[in-house]
Amino acid sequence: MSDGREPQILDTFLALTDTLIGDFDAIDMLTMLCERCVDLLDVSAAGVILTDGAGAGLKVAAASSERSRLLEVFAVAIDAGPCLDCLRDGEPVVVEDLTTETARGQWPRFAAGAAEAGFRAAHALPMRHRGEVIGVLNLLHTHPHSLTGPDARLGQALTDAATIGLLHERAVRRAETLADQLQGALNSRVIIEQAKGVLATQADIEPEEAFNVLRSHARHHGVRLTELARCVVDRTVDLASIVRPA
C-alpha cells in the first residue's frame, strides 16, 4: 500500500465512523464511501446495493457517479451480477475479466451490460452484520483487474466501516429493526431521485449535476441530504437558491 494514501485512508475511516456520533445520513455516507473507493482502490466506479430488509429484493442505494449509464449497470447487477453470489455466500467475488467465456457464461446479462458501458472487471464485497449480508459494495474497472492483497483488505475494511455506520441507529434505538433501517435508507434514495428530477428540469441540467448541486447545498447549509431533497420535492424551498446560490 502506498504511503501517500495514508492521510486519505485515515480521513475516510474518520468520516465513516463519524456517523456514530453525528447526524446520520445514509445516502450521503454511502455516496462518500463509493467516491473514496474510486480514489483509494484503483477502480473506475463503485456502487452500493442494499437488501430491502423485507425479503423483496435488492436496490441501488448509492454510486460514485450519478451517470445514468453507470446506474443502469448496477441495476442489472441486482438481477444478474456477481453481487448475487456475494450476497448468498457472504464472501468477496472477484471477476478479473468480464469478457472471458467463464464470466459471460455465469453472468451473461451483467457481463454484456458492463462491457457495453466500458467496464471489464467487477468485484463484489459483502456488507456483513453478524453473519447476515445486508448489502454489497460493487467495484468496477475499465480494464482487466484483480483486487488483491492490501487493496482487497482495505476495500473490505471500508465496507465493514460503512456497515457499522448504517447500523449505528440500531444500537441507539433498540426498538427499531434492521429491516426498518434499511428500508429507510432506500426510501431516502427514492426522494433523492425525485429531487434530482425536479432540479434537473428547473435548471435544465443533467441529473448527475443536479445531485451534486443538491448534495453541495445540503453540506454548505448543514442540513441532511434527504431532508433537503424532500423540501425540493414538496417545493418548500427556493429552488433558484439551490441551483444558483448567491
C-alpha positions as CSV (number, residue, x, y, z in Angstrom):
1,M,0.0,0.0,0.0
2,S,1.4,3.4,-1.0
3,D,2.3,5.6,2.0
4,G,0.9,8.6,0.1
5,R,-2.6,7.2,0.6
6,E,-2.4,7.0,4.4
7,P,-3.8,10.5,5.2
8,Q,-6.8,10.0,2.9
9,I,-7.4,6.5,4.3
10,L,-7.4,7.8,7.8
11,D,-9.7,10.6,6.8
12,T,-12.1,8.2,5.2
13,F,-12.4,6.0,8.2
14,L,-13.0,9.0,10.4
15,A,-15.7,10.2,8.0
16,L,-17.4,6.8,8.0
17,T,-17.2,6.3,11.8
18,D,-18.3,9.9,12.5
19,T,-21.9,8.7,11.7
20,L,-21.8,7.1,15.1
21,I,-21.8,10.4,16.9
22,G,-23.2,12.8,14.3
23,D,-26.5,13.3,12.5
24,F,-26.7,10.1,10.3
25,D,-27.4,10.5,6.6
26,A,-27.2,7.1,5.0
27,I,-27.2,8.1,1.3
28,D,-24.5,10.8,1.8
29,M,-22.3,8.4,3.8
30,L,-22.7,5.6,1.2
31,T,-22.0,8.0,-1.7
32,M,-18.9,9.2,0.1
33,L,-17.8,5.5,0.5
34,C,-18.2,4.9,-3.2
35,E,-16.2,8.1,-4.1
36,R,-13.4,7.2,-1.7
37,C,-13.2,3.7,-3.1
38,V,-12.6,5.1,-6.6
39,D,-9.8,7.4,-5.1
40,L,-8.1,4.8,-3.0
41,L,-8.6,1.4,-4.6
42,D,-7.6,1.9,-8.3
43,V,-11.2,1.2,-9.5
44,S,-13.2,3.2,-12.1
45,A,-16.6,3.2,-10.4
46,A,-18.3,2.0,-7.2
47,G,-21.8,1.4,-6.1
48,V,-23.7,0.1,-3.0
49,I,-26.6,-2.3,-3.3
50,L,-28.7,-3.0,-0.2
51,T,-31.3,-5.6,0.7
52,D,-34.6,-4.0,1.4
53,G,-34.7,-5.9,4.7
54,A,-38.1,-7.4,3.9
55,G,-37.1,-10.1,1.6
56,A,-38.4,-8.4,-1.5
57,G,-35.1,-7.9,-3.2
58,L,-32.2,-5.6,-3.8
59,K,-31.9,-1.9,-4.7
60,V,-29.2,0.5,-5.7
61,A,-28.5,2.8,-2.7
62,A,-25.5,4.9,-3.9
63,A,-22.9,5.2,-6.6
64,S,-19.6,7.1,-7.2
65,S,-21.4,8.9,-10.1
66,E,-25.0,9.6,-10.9
67,R,-24.4,8.9,-14.6
68,S,-27.4,7.0,-15.9
69,R,-25.3,4.5,-17.7
70,L,-23.5,3.6,-14.5
71,L,-26.7,3.3,-12.6
72,E,-28.1,1.0,-15.3
73,V,-25.1,-1.3,-14.9
74,F,-25.7,-1.6,-11.1
75,A,-29.4,-2.1,-11.8
76,V,-28.6,-5.1,-14.0
77,A,-26.2,-6.3,-11.3
78,I,-29.2,-6.7,-8.9
79,D,-30.8,-9.4,-11.1
80,A,-27.8,-10.9,-12.9
81,G,-24.5,-10.0,-11.4
82,P,-21.7,-11.3,-9.1
83,C,-23.3,-9.4,-6.3
84,L,-25.9,-12.1,-6.0
85,D,-23.2,-14.7,-5.4
86,C,-21.6,-12.3,-2.8
87,L,-24.9,-11.8,-1.1
88,R,-25.6,-15.5,-1.0
89,D,-22.2,-16.7,0.2
90,G,-21.1,-13.7,2.2
91,E,-17.7,-13.8,0.5
92,P,-16.0,-11.4,-1.9
93,V,-16.4,-12.2,-5.6
94,V,-13.6,-11.1,-7.9
95,V,-14.1,-11.1,-11.7
96,E,-10.8,-10.1,-13.3
97,D,-12.2,-10.0,-16.8
98,L,-15.8,-9.9,-17.7
99,T,-15.1,-10.8,-21.4
100,T,-13.9,-14.3,-20.6
101,E,-16.1,-17.2,-21.6
102,T,-16.5,-18.1,-17.9
103,A,-17.7,-14.7,-16.9
104,R,-20.1,-14.4,-19.9
105,G,-21.4,-17.9,-19.2
106,Q,-22.0,-17.2,-15.5
107,W,-23.4,-13.7,-15.7
108,P,-24.3,-13.1,-19.3
109,R,-26.6,-10.1,-18.9
110,F,-24.3,-8.3,-16.5
111,A,-21.1,-9.1,-18.4
112,A,-22.7,-7.7,-21.6
113,G,-24.2,-4.6,-19.9
114,A,-21.0,-3.8,-18.1
115,A,-18.9,-4.3,-21.3
116,E,-21.2,-2.0,-23.2
117,A,-20.7,0.7,-20.6
118,G,-17.0,0.3,-20.8
119,F,-16.2,-1.9,-17.8
120,R,-14.0,-5.0,-18.0
121,A,-13.7,-6.1,-14.4
122,A,-16.0,-6.3,-11.4
123,H,-15.6,-7.0,-7.7
124,A,-18.3,-7.5,-5.1
125,L,-17.6,-7.1,-1.4
126,P,-20.1,-8.2,1.3
127,M,-21.6,-5.8,3.8
128,R,-21.8,-8.2,6.7
129,H,-23.6,-8.0,10.1
130,R,-23.3,-11.0,12.4
131,G,-23.3,-13.5,9.6
132,E,-26.1,-11.7,7.7
133,V,-25.2,-9.9,4.5
134,I,-27.2,-6.7,4.3
135,G,-25.7,-5.4,1.1
136,V,-22.8,-5.4,-1.4
137,L,-20.2,-2.9,-2.4
138,N,-19.6,-3.3,-6.2
139,L,-16.4,-2.1,-7.7
140,L,-15.9,-1.8,-11.5
141,H,-12.8,-1.2,-13.6
142,T,-12.4,-0.3,-17.2
143,H,-9.5,-2.8,-17.7
144,P,-9.0,-6.4,-16.6
145,H,-8.1,-6.0,-12.9
146,S,-7.8,-8.1,-9.8
147,L,-8.4,-6.6,-6.3
148,T,-5.9,-8.4,-4.1
149,G,-3.5,-8.0,-1.2
150,P,-3.6,-4.7,0.7
151,D,-6.2,-3.2,-1.6
152,A,-8.6,-6.1,-1.1
153,R,-8.2,-5.8,2.7
154,L,-8.7,-2.0,2.6
155,G,-11.8,-2.4,0.4
156,Q,-13.3,-4.9,2.9
157,A,-12.4,-2.7,5.9
158,L,-14.1,0.3,4.3
159,T,-17.1,-1.8,3.6
160,D,-17.2,-3.0,7.2
161,A,-16.9,0.5,8.5
162,A,-19.8,1.6,6.3
163,T,-21.9,-1.3,7.5
164,I,-21.3,-0.2,11.1
165,G,-22.4,3.3,10.1
166,L,-25.6,2.0,8.6
167,L,-26.4,0.1,11.7
168,H,-25.5,2.7,14.3
169,E,-29.1,3.8,14.9
170,R,-30.0,0.2,15.7
171,A,-27.6,0.3,18.7
172,V,-29.2,3.6,19.8
173,R,-32.8,2.7,19.2
174,R,-33.1,-1.0,20.1
175,A,-36.8,-1.0,19.2
176,E,-36.1,-0.4,15.5
177,T,-35.5,-3.4,13.4
178,L,-32.8,-3.8,10.8
179,A,-35.4,-4.0,8.1
180,D,-36.8,-0.6,9.1
181,Q,-33.4,1.0,8.9
182,L,-32.5,-0.4,5.5
183,Q,-35.9,0.5,4.1
184,G,-35.4,4.0,5.5
185,A,-32.2,4.3,3.5
186,L,-33.9,3.1,0.4
187,N,-36.9,5.4,0.8
188,S,-34.4,8.2,1.1
189,R,-32.9,7.2,-2.2
190,V,-36.4,7.5,-3.8
191,I,-36.9,11.0,-2.5
192,I,-33.4,12.0,-3.8
193,E,-34.1,10.6,-7.3
194,Q,-37.3,12.7,-7.3
195,A,-35.4,15.8,-6.2
196,K,-32.8,15.3,-8.9
197,G,-35.6,15.3,-11.5
198,V,-37.1,18.5,-10.1
199,L,-33.7,20.3,-10.1
200,A,-32.7,19.0,-13.5
201,T,-35.9,20.3,-15.0
202,Q,-35.7,23.6,-13.1
203,A,-32.1,24.4,-14.2
204,D,-32.0,22.4,-17.4
205,I,-29.0,20.4,-16.2
206,E,-28.2,16.7,-16.2
207,P,-29.4,14.5,-13.3
208,E,-25.8,13.9,-12.2
209,E,-25.1,17.6,-11.9
210,A,-28.4,18.1,-10.1
211,F,-27.4,15.5,-7.5
212,N,-24.0,17.3,-7.0
213,V,-25.8,20.6,-6.6
214,L,-28.2,19.1,-4.1
215,R,-25.5,17.5,-2.0
216,S,-23.3,20.6,-2.0
217,H,-26.1,22.8,-0.9
218,A,-27.0,20.4,1.9
219,R,-23.5,20.3,3.2
220,H,-23.0,24.0,2.9
221,H,-26.1,24.8,4.9
222,G,-25.7,21.9,7.4
223,V,-28.9,20.1,6.6
224,R,-29.4,16.4,5.9
225,L,-29.4,15.5,2.2
226,T,-32.7,13.6,2.5
227,E,-34.4,16.5,4.3
228,L,-33.3,19.0,1.6
229,A,-34.5,16.5,-1.1
230,R,-37.9,16.3,0.5
231,C,-38.2,20.1,0.6
232,V,-37.3,20.2,-3.1
233,V,-39.9,17.7,-4.0
234,D,-42.5,19.4,-1.8
235,R,-41.5,22.8,-3.2
236,T,-41.0,24.2,0.3
237,V,-37.5,25.6,-0.5
238,D,-36.5,28.2,-3.1
239,L,-35.2,26.1,-6.0
240,A,-33.4,29.1,-7.5
241,S,-31.3,29.4,-4.3
242,I,-30.1,25.8,-4.8
243,V,-29.3,25.8,-8.5
244,R,-28.0,29.4,-8.5
245,P,-26.5,30.1,-5.0
246,A,-25.5,33.6,-4.1
